[in-house]
Every structure is written in structure tokens, then in C-alpha cells.
Amino acid sequence: MELIKELKKEHAVLSKKIQALREMFGFSLDRERIKLSLGDFEKFWNSHEEKEENFFNERKDLDFAKMIIEEHLDLRGHWEVIQKYLDKRDVALKVALETDGKMILDKFEKHIKKEEEYFNSLSHSQ
């Protein structure tokens, strides 16, 4: 249960970082600021994702656990697309952040919500 509490706290941090990125994607083309913010998010996410995958790998018999790990791979693919646009022209970067950036942030939020609901169901079943 301690790990679940830790993961839930990290979800709160990730949600704040997602909101900050969402605001930045809509208003800023400060490439260095965007790179720093994305780098900060990715570093935190990598650590968090590793903990989650260890948690869910112990539950591989559950369809939910398999789905969560597959979603991590899907999110990683979208993340790589955003990273590729950081060295493109301003117009291409702006379009990528407004479309792909918004999409990945929406997917992160939905993903976190699913995990939260799952963690809450475990808390209530104990």
C-alpha cells in the first residue's frame, strides 16, 4: 500500500507538470524553456513509470495491468514525436505542440485517471 500512496502522490506532481506544459504549449515558442520543461517532465516520468511497471508486472495476469503497460509504450511513442519537433522550424514546432502536444497531454491525463481509479479500487477492496 505504501507504493500505491507514493504513486498517487507522483500522479499529483505529474498532473501539475502536465498543466504547466499545456499552458506553455499554447503560448510559448521559447524553445529552450520548452526543452527544459520537457526534460524535467521526462526525468520525473521515467522514474515514475519504472515504479509503476514494477508494480504492474507483478500483476501480469490482470488484463488491466497489461493494458497499462501497453499504454506506457504508446505514450512513449507519442513522446518521441514531440521530441523530434524540437529542432524543426518555429511553425512546425508550434503546430506540433498545439496538436501532438495537446493530444499526448490528454492521453497522459486519461492514463493517470485510469490508474487512480484502479488504485482506489484496491484501497476499497482491502
Residue pairs with C-beta under 8 A, 6 or more apart in sequence:
1 123
1 126
3 51
3 55
4 55
4 119
4 122
4 123
6 51
7 48
7 51
7 52
7 55
7 115
7 119
8 116
8 119
10 44
10 48
10 51
11 112
11 115
11 116
13 44
14 41
14 44
14 45
14 48
14 108
14 112
15 109
15 112
17 37
17 40
17 41
17 44
18 41
18 105
18 108
18 109
20 37
21 37
21 38
21 41
21 101
21 105
22 102
22 105
24 33
24 34
24 37
25 34
25 97
25 98
25 101
25 102
25 105
26 98
28 34
29 90
29 93
29 94
31 86
31 93
34 86
34 93
34 97
35 86
38 82
38 83
38 86
42 79
49 72
52 68
52 72
52 115
53 69
53 72
56 65
56 68
56 69
57 65
57 69
59 65
60 66
64 118
68 111
68 114
68 115
68 118
71 107
71 111
71 114
74 107
75 104
75 107
75 108
75 111
78 100
78 103
78 104
78 107
79 104
81 96
81 100
81 104
82 96
82 97
82 100
82 101
82 104
85 92
85 93
85 96
85 97
85 100
86 93
88 96
